Every structure is written in structure tokens, then in C-alpha cells.
């Protein structure tokens, strides 16, 4: 019989903290994408869905206007 390693309360607490921090980071990234007008993309059951400006999910890929794309400075450096 294979003995399963047991997790201690400290390890569960560390995992919980990592998941909490990861959730905060994802939420901040999604908010920034919304602010910049970039659709968030989700995979649900292997199918891609795009978040519309109204917050609804759509299976059709949104079109991107070429006039709205950012261009890097000619020297190749980006603003920080």
C-alpha cells in the first residue's frame, strides 16, 4: 500500500496564501485589460470566450482596429 503524504496545517496555510495572492494578481490584470480595452479571454470546456465591453462572454473573436494598436518608439525602447 502506498502511503499518501499528509499536509500540515502550516502547508495548507501557505497554499491558501499563494492562491489568495494569485487571485488578487489575476483580478488586477483583468481590471487593467478592461481599462485598456483589451478583451479578457477565457477557456471554458476547451472553447475560447471573449469578454465584451458590457461584461458578457462571446464565442466570436472581437475585431481589433489597426488605428488603436500601440506602436513602440523608433528606438525600440518602451515607456516604463
C-alpha positions in Angstrom: 0.0 0.0 0.0 1.3 3.5 -0.9 1.2 5.9 1.9 -0.1 9.4 0.9 1.9 12.3 2.4 -0.2 14.4 4.7 -0.1 18.1 4.6 0.4 20.0 7.8 -1.8 23.0 8.8 1.2 25.2 8.0 1.4 23.9 4.5 -2.3 24.4 3.9 -2.0 27.9 5.2 0.9 28.6 2.8 -1.1 27.1 -0.1 -4.1 29.2 0.8 -1.9 32.4 0.9 -0.5 31.6 -2.5 -3.9 31.1 -4.0 -5.2 34.3 -2.4 -2.2 36.3 -3.8 -2.7 34.7 -7.2 -6.4 35.6 -7.3 -5.6 39.2 -6.4 -3.0 39.4 -9.2 -5.4 37.9 -11.8 -8.2 40.3 -10.8 -5.8 43.3 -11.1 -4.6 42.1 -14.6 -8.2 41.6 -15.7 -9.2 45.1 -14.5 -6.2 46.6 -16.3 -7.2 44.8 -19.5 -10.7 46.2 -19.2 -9.3 49.7 -18.6 -7.1 49.4 -21.7 -10.0 48.0 -23.8 -8.3 44.6 -24.3 -10.8 41.7 -24.1 -10.2 39.1 -21.4 -10.2 35.6 -22.9 -11.4 32.5 -21.0 -11.2 28.9 -21.9 -14.4 27.0 -20.8 -14.5 23.3 -21.6 -11.8 23.8 -24.2 -13.6 26.6 -26.1 -12.4 30.2 -26.1 -14.8 33.0 -25.0 -14.1 36.7 -25.2 -15.4 39.3 -22.7 -17.2 42.1 -24.3 -17.2 45.7 -23.2 -20.5 45.1 -21.4 -19.0 42.2 -19.5 -20.8 39.5 -21.4 -19.0 36.5 -22.9 -19.0 35.9 -26.6 -17.6 33.0 -28.6 -16.8 35.2 -31.6 -13.3 36.8 -31.7 -13.5 40.6 -31.4 -12.1 42.6 -34.2 -9.1 44.9 -33.4 -8.8 48.2 -35.1 -5.3 48.8 -36.5 -5.6 52.5 -35.6 -5.9 51.6 -31.9 -2.8 49.4 -31.8 0.1 50.8 -29.8 3.4 51.4 -31.5 6.8 51.2 -29.9 9.1 54.2 -30.1 11.5 54.1 -33.1 14.5 53.5 -30.8 12.8 50.2 -29.7 12.5 51.3 -26.0 9.2 51.2 -24.3 7.9 53.6 -21.7 8.0 52.2 -18.2 
